[in-house]
Amino acid sequence: MVAPSTDAGSPGSRTYTERRAWLHEYFDRTAASAWATLTSDSKVSWVRRTVREGRERMRHTLSGYFPADLTGMRVLDAGCGTGVQAVELARRGASVVAIDLSPTLVGLAETRSAGKFEGGTIEWRSGDMLDARLGSFDYVVAMDSLIHYTLPDMLDAYAALAARTRIALAVTFAPSTPLLATLHAVGKAFPRRDRAPSIEPVAMARLLAGVASDPRLSGWTTGRTQRIESGFYKSQALELRRATGGTACGS
């Protein structure tokens, strides 16, 4: 059963709140069916196939930032979508809290995950990934869930998540490149059903400088990073690790 989560304790600027509301509407209503198809084995258009392949590579990349054995670890899948990443982490023994803005997608994730893992657990929730009432974690993964927000809002989110994370964050951002701008322009010529939701490209140098200069992230360092490109999918993985020893996470 999908548990609701309120926004109590969630930081958020006006731009964050407005974009969050738009994403809720988009993924829970406008694109729910298309997203369910994209994350299945169903036949899709060439555009969607490149996105599907890119997302699969990104999932493997982010999973590689975590230990093979997550037994006893509490992990947040922030923006879990249809739950593929959450299932992978649970198979490694983690106690996963999987949350997404869309109750429709979370319900689909719970249905699809039945019988596909053992050892770990998954708590499915719908709501804001920054809700402090979700508790603390050893690891957080946020795959393509913060790419829709401006750089200041992304840094706010990193700080909010880092404050409740003991070891590391694995996040993605949309790298700002001339090629990405061209792909976005070309993408507008495709049917609306094949278009991705609006993202906020950011230059890697600006993002790393923002992390390094943010006092809320003073105890953190940036680690591994990898860009994944597959047709109309372009995203960059980034690892943030706590530089000093953290305390055991609580619930």
N, C-alpha and C positions, 0 to 999 in steps of 0.2 A: 504494500500500500504506500502510495506517495504521500509523504508528510509535507504540509505547507510550512514555509518559513517566512516570517515577517521581515521587514526592513529595519527593525529596531536595532540601533547601534551601528547601522551602516553609514560610513562616511559618504559624502557625495555632494559635488558642486551642482549648480543648476544644469550645466552641460551634461554631467554624468547622469543625473536623474532623467533629463529629457531623452538622452540617447537610450538609456535603459528601458524607458517606457516604449520607445519606438521598436527596440529589439524584441521586447516581449510580444508586441503586436505582430511583428513580422514572423518570428519563429513559431509562435503559438497558433497563428491563424493563416496568414498569407502563404507561408512557405512550409508549413508543417508536413503536408503530403509530399512535396518535392524533396524535403530533407529526409523523410523516411525512405524514399526511393533511392536517393543518393547514397545513403548509408546501408543499403541492402545489396543483394547480389543481382538485382534486376538490371535489365538492359537499359542503358542511358545514352544520351547524345554524346558526341565527341567532347564537347565542352565540359559536360559533367564528368565524363570519364577521366579527363585530365585532373579535375579537382579531386575526384575520388582517389586516384592514384597518389596525388600529392599529399592528401590528408593521411593516407595509410603510411607513407614514408615518414611523415612528421610524427605520427603516433609512435612508431618504432624509435625514432630519434629521441623523443622525450622520455619514453620508457627506459631507454638506455642510460639516462641520467640517474636512475634510481637503482638500488641494489636488487639483485635477482631474488633475494629472500627478504620479504617485507613482513615476516611474521612478527606480531606484536607492535607493528607500526600503525599509526593513524594517519590516513592520507585524505586530502581534500581534492576531489576532481571538480574544479571550479569552471562551470560551463560544460557539463558532461554530455549534452546533446543526447544521442541515442545509446550512450553507455559503453561503447567499445573499449575505451581507455579504462573505465572503472572496472570492467570485467577482467582485463589483463592484470590490473594491480591486485584485485582480489584473488586471482589465481596464484599470485606470489605470496599470499598470506596476509595481506593488509586488511585493516578495517577501514573501508572507504566510505566517506560521505560524498555522495555524488549529487550535485545541485545544478539546476539550470533554471533560467527564467520561464521556460515553457513547460507548463504541466503536461501538455500533450506529448512532447518529446520525452519527458521523464517517464510518463506512463508507458510509452512504447519501449523505452530502455528497460524498464522493470520486466515487461512481458518478454522481451527478447533474451534477457539474461537468465531466465529461469533454467536451472539445470546445467548452466555452462561454466560453473566454477565451484570449487570447494576449498576449504581451508580458511579463506578469508570471509569477510562479510561486506555487504553493500547496504547503506542506508540511503534510500532515494528521497530527495527533497526538491521542491520547487520554490524558487525565491532568489534572493540576492546573494551572490557568492561572498560578499563582504559582510554579511550579517555576523556580528560578533558572537551571537548566541549559538553559532555552530561549534564553538569551542576552539581548542588548540590542536595543532597537528605536527607530525614529524616532517611530512613533505606535502607540498601543494603542486598540482599540475593545472595549468590554465592554457589549454590549447585553442588558439584562435578565438578566445572569448573576450580578450581585451583589445583586439585589433580594431574595434569599432569606436574606440574612445580617443580623445585628444591626448597628447603627451602629458600635460599636467594631470589629467584624470588617470592615466595609466600609472604615473608615479604615485599618486594617492592610493591607487589600488595595490601596487606593490608594497607600499609602506603598511597599509592595513593588513595585508596578508602576512607580511614578514613579522609583524608584531605578534602573531599567533602561530608562528612556525619555528620549529626547533632546529631543523637541519638545512633544508633547501627548497627553493622554488624552481619549477621548470615552466617557463612561459614562452609565448610567441609574440612577435610583432610583425607588422607589414613593413618591409624595408622600402625606403623611399629611393627609387631609382628611375631613370628615364624610361627604361623598359616597362616598369610597372605602370607608369603614367600612360604609355602607349597602349598597353593591354586593357587598361580601364576604358580608354577612349574607344578602342575597337569593340570592346565588350558591349558597349551601348547599342551597337548595331544588331546584336543578337536578340532573339525573342525575350520578352520580359521574364518568362519562366526559367530561362537559363542564366539570368543575371544573379550575381552574388549581392548580398547587402553591402551598403556603403562601409568602407573601411577608412582608417586614418593612417596613411603611410608616414613613417618617421625615419629620419636618417639615423643610422646606427650610432654615429659619433655623438649626435645630440642625446640619444637615449642613454648611452653609457656615461656621458657627462652629467646628465640629470641624476642618474643613480649615484654617481660618485660624489655629487655635491649636496645631495639631500640628507640633512641631519638625521632624519628618521631611518635612514638606511646606512648609518655610519658603521654599524656592526656587520655589514654584509659586503661581499665581494662578488664580482661577476666571474663566471667560469666558462664552461664550454658553450660554443655557439655554432650553429650550422644553418645555412640557407637551403631551403627545399624549393625547387622549381619544377613544375610539371604543367606545361601548357598554360592554362589560365589560373593556376594555383601558384602563388609565391608567398612564402612565409619564412620567418627566421626564428629558430629556436634559441633560447637564451637561458642559461643556468645562473641562478643567484644562490650563493651559499653563505650561511652564517659564518663569519670569520672567527668568532669566539665561541667557546663551548656553551651550548644551550642547556636549559634544564629540561627534564622529561616533560612531555606534553601532557596536558590534562584534558578532561572532557567538559 
